[in-house]
Structures are given as C-alpha cells and as structure tokens.
Amino acid sequence: MSKKLLGQSLILVICLVLIGLQVARFPFPSPAIAPLLGPRDRWPTEMVMAFIESETPPKSFLEFFNRDPERTVPPGGNLVAPADGVIKRIVRRPEQTHFVVGLSFWDVHVVRTPVAGRVLKVEEEGVAIFRERSETDADAYLDGKLGPVQKVIWIETDDGLFKLRLITSWWASRLKVSAYPGKALAKGERVGRILLGSSVVVDTPPDVEFRLQAGERVIAGETIIAGDLP
Amino acid sequence: MKRWVWTGDSFTWHFIAACVYLTAAWLGFDLAWRLIDVDILSLVVGYGLVVGVLGVVLARLVR
C-alpha cells in the first residue's frame, strides 16, 4: 500500500509542480511547453532583454543564438545579403548606397561578405566618432540607435570599394570580426559575428541596382540582393 | 473511533487521472494561447468545449 501511496503522491506532486511553474513563469512560457514553441514565442523580447540585463542567458537560448548554419552561396557576379534579417532601408547617395539590414534577437548573427574581394582594412568606430559627425551623415544607417558602435570592413573588389558595417549599441558593444587586412574573401564567406542585436550595412558604389525593397527578409550568403555588378 | 486509512482505491485513481487531465488541459491552453492567433474569449470557449467534451467521453470510458 505504501508503494501505491508513494506513486499516487508523486503523480500529484508532478501535476502541482507543472502548474506552479506555469504560474510562476507567466507571462513567459513554462519549461513544460517551451520546447514546443518557435523561437519568438519561446524567448519573447522581454525575456531576451531580461537575459541581457542579468547577463545570465540560459544554455538553450545561447545554443540557439550562437547557431551558425551552412549556406548555399549562389554563383555569378551578384551581391548576396550580408546578414539574416529585414531590409530596413536602402539609402542612395551620390557617392555611395547604404543597404541596411536589421537583425532581430532570433536571427542568425553570423555576418557574411556580400561580394568576393580582398580586405583592405578593418576599422573600429565608437560613440565618440559618431558624435563628431553631423546627424545627417550618421542617421542614414544608424536608424536612431543610441550610442552606436561599429566595425567597418573595407573590401576591395574589381567593381569598386565595398564597406561592410557591423553596428551595435555601445552598451552591447560586442562585435567579432574574423576578417583581417589582406585576406581574400569569397562571396558569402563568414567575416564576423554580432553578439547582440543591431544592424549590418553594406556601402556599395552608387551604380549598384538592388533587387529588393525595404521590409523584405534576407538570408545571409543566400539571398541575392543585387544582380550582376555593372 | 474509526481510523482513516489510505487505500489507494479506484476512486483515488480516478481523482488522480482527473488531476493529470486537468493539468494537461491547463498547459495545453497555455500552448494554444501562444500558438493560435484568435481573441482570448473565442479560445476559452472553443478550448473549454473541446476539453469538456473529451473529459466527459474519457470519464465514461474509464468508469
């Protein structure tokens, strides 16, 4: 009889724990149902912000965030997307065009070169440099960010100079660039990683014709953003 | 004086089965609320009906 009592009590305790976890974690998902949810429901924005503030993200989120899937780079002389995310804007200027991709918490944060070429230099620009500039110069790709920090990879190609900007906020300030001056890059090759949020911008020569528009989703190294270079 | 003794009889098992069913239904509602994009009232009514009918059917089956 005692075994039966123990078994029945155990079942009831499990039920109580499951209900308790659900109530305690609300509005975030309980661990019992979290594995059944997609990334955006499993780790909602408020939850990710809490991870960042406490600097103690759970292992499951870290594994998800640090994923680095292989990509099939399309052949040809086209340009591919530098990052996973949504096209925020394409800013055309007389001297160059800024192609801005916004990354969300749930996107792959590995950055790839949109074009084959050779790395000329890797620049690091912090908040002080931005403040010295006029707003009109900075806001083209900063999208209203406060305290932006960026690393800029200069890529020399047969079709001109391209710059790849990895931008994050000063408080996040975690950018890793694996490319180095003199390195030959194949199109779609990994060049770095943004460890938290933000934007990737491609500065192209002004005559590049982009195929996509703001609001469309792109996949790094796979989505063709512009046809054959002129 | 009559002493209370835990028997773990059929009634207890039915009670436990009901607890398990309601727990699963509660977690299932949480899941449905996050996955299905409908207003909360429709979800409560629809889900309540499904859980209620299924509960009655299961109760009759195991009786």
Interface residues (C-beta under 8 A of the other chain):
Chain A: M1 K4 L5 Q8 I11 L12 C15 L18 I19 Q22 P29 S30 A32 I33 L36 L37 D41
Chain B: W6 T7 G8 T12 W13 I16 C19 V20 T23 W26 L27 D30 L31 R34 L35
